[in-house]
Amino acid sequence: MSDTPWLTVSRGTAPLLVSLPHTGTDLVGLDDRFVSPWLARRDTDWWIDQLYAFAADLGATIVRTTVSRSIIDVNRDPSGVSLYPGQNTTELCPTITFDGDPLYKAGQEPDADEISRRRAVYFEPYHAVLESEIARLKALHPKIVIYDCHSIRSVLPRLFEGRLPVFNLGTNDGKSTDPVLQDKVATIIAATGRPWVVNGRFKGGWITRHHANPAQGIHGLQMEIANRGYLLEPEGKGEPSNWPVRYDADFAAPIRATLTDILKTALAWAGS
């Protein structure tokens, strides 16, 4: 376990590191500065930690922050440069929601100094732990896989047109992993019969782009799942009365079986 209460590390010895950067809901005492705490938590990757809880049984190392992405997004470029030039996205320390709604009350937005402090307190420790765990696993295995877990609402006009595919596999246009592993995972998601895409709207964020190095045996995959794939997702933005919905293990069972197959396949490939 990490010595930092908001940063949890479950260490395994298999050649797989599972990253959970957006499941946190802790607003670190800043609740009153947001328009509402509910709004500040709306874009959380809800229940993804429960969906992937099986990864521990596979021997994976799991790294998770409990701090909300509305405080700082550990999957953004820390310099503030957009990972998706020309497309709408949110900042390192977001000031708007995915829908474009203001997160903060007027005049309560973080300034440059505060952003720098949040980066030092929350962003840098998360990535230091990732680097440490990658090094530990690489000392045990010639190849390892970083698997970065995400989810998002199925319809978000500000970020993408239409309805997002259920499975969105990102490998930074093939730069973050061996094409053989990418193809193996693509074959699994194609077989589900659900909509899927590889390197579509979501190609992978800072975690896979920064830490993956296929030439050194470090392979990165990002999986963005549309909420309807594992939740009874309501229509529209969601309101305090209906969002988030509870986690229903029975409803999520089919996609969890697919994700189990994906992680087992990644492990077998890494060990081959």
Secondary structure, 3 states (H helix, E strand, C coil): CCCCCCEEEECCCCCEEEEECCCCCECCCCHHHECCHHHHHCCCCCCHHHHCHHHHHHCCEEEEECECCCCCCCCCCCCCCCCCCCCCCCCCCCCECCCCCECECCCCCCCHHHHHHHHHHHHHHHHHHHHHHHHHHHCCCCCEEEEEEEEECCCCCCCCCCCCCCEEEECCCCCCCCHHHHHHHHHHHHCCCCCEEECCCCCCCHHHHHHCEHHHCEEEEEEEEEHHHCCCCCCCCCCCCCCCCCCCHHHHHHHHHHHHHHHHHHHHHHCC
